Amino acid sequence: MAILEGKNIILGVTGSIAAYKAVDLTSRLIKSGVSVNVVMTRNATKLVTPATFRYISRNRVAVDMFEENIEWQPEHISLADKADLLIIAPATANIIAKLAHGIADDMLSTVVLAVRCPVLIAPAMNCHMYNNPIFQENMNILKGYGLIFIEPDYGLLACGYEGKGRLAEPENIVKEIQKVFAKKQDFSGKTILVTAGPTREPLDPVRFITNRSSGKMGYAFAEAAIMRGAEVILISGPTALTKPANVKLLSVESALEMYKAVKENSRKAHAIIMTAAVSDYRPKNYSHHKIKKQSSDLSITLERNPDILMEIGHNKKHDQILVGFSMETENLLENAVQKMRNKNTDLMIANDVTQSGAGFGTDTNIVWILSKTGEQKKLPLMSKSDVADAILDEIKILMNNSF
Ligand code: CTP
């Protein structure tokens, strides 16, 4: 818990029935040596009184913007300036919608706009509200701006439904807060290049050859590295994902475009993480007009694309850390070890795409981390963002050894 000692945390409490759990959260934070400033919405005060939070936090509780303030500075600014972290728990669909659109019409929403520290959101609501695409879109907008969401739990909800929407347990919320401080800035001063997504190999103006890659693993890397203070260059094939905040995004389509972008940017990177599913082949002949159907069969001749990872691997600087991904459907470890040798990577991340919870399109992954020095570590089923963090931990060790 020492990691939280002396930190200033703003706790936003909104009008969900789970507001009572924020009392427990406040108490846990105080016991860890945190100075907690609670900011409540008007609706939250109908569920738990400000006095409860005042006694537990031993600090004034802010609700209104225009209360008589003894300090010379507007309260929302003085609170925001000293905050090391802001968390809203519980967060209603309403506050999330307001934040997604920059509305600042009360103390809490105004403080969120004014802070420059990490912002965590722990939603709590009815399961149908949680799954509503309007809510999901608002959440994605905020994720795109770098806000961190703590997923609600699955269980019996106050409304009588059973589903996903219960505020995460205060104990777990504290762990998420610790994580933010723990990983803070250990990659500061480092540049990380990430490739992500599929490539598209055009046949004619309307058709292309591609693959099932969603880009989620690479985007999770970009987000995790940014969170840890790195400069991130994300070279991405076409995906449906939102650009992570503060990332330099270079959008490409074909393997040749990705090859060029990687070559132009690789020298300045301390670590290069190649999650992209690069097409090994492209149609040999591109037709400038739409190919018309014929009565007979049609053959397409494919020619090899450059192996980007292989080329970077054989030309990298001695202190650059290179990480490849090896997706397999059989002989997982043998194939991955072989690729690590051929492509001269420091780490090879192997996953068996036939396993459920691993591979394309999922939010989770099951991977092995193989290193050039022979270690083989299997990670359990994890979110892609936790997988990214675990691999960044390995990269950090290699970086420290190579300087
Ligand atoms: N890769 C690359 N350029 C390519 C093909 C792959 O940079 N033309 C990179 C991928 O980004 C990944 C790694 O190489 O990090 C492994 O890709 P994979 O397709 O699994 O390996 P291949 O060497 O293409 O082997 P195969 O297709 O025979 O399984």
Boltz pocket constraint, residues with backbone or C-beta under 6 A from the ligand:
constraints:
  - pocket:
      binder: B
      contacts: [[A, 195], [A, 255], [A, 274], [A, 275], [A, 276], [A, 277], [A, 278], [A, 279], [A, 280], [A, 305], [A, 306], [A, 307], [A, 308], [A, 309], [A, 310], [A, 323], [A, 324], [A, 325], [A, 326], [A, 327], [A, 339]]
      max_distance: 6.0
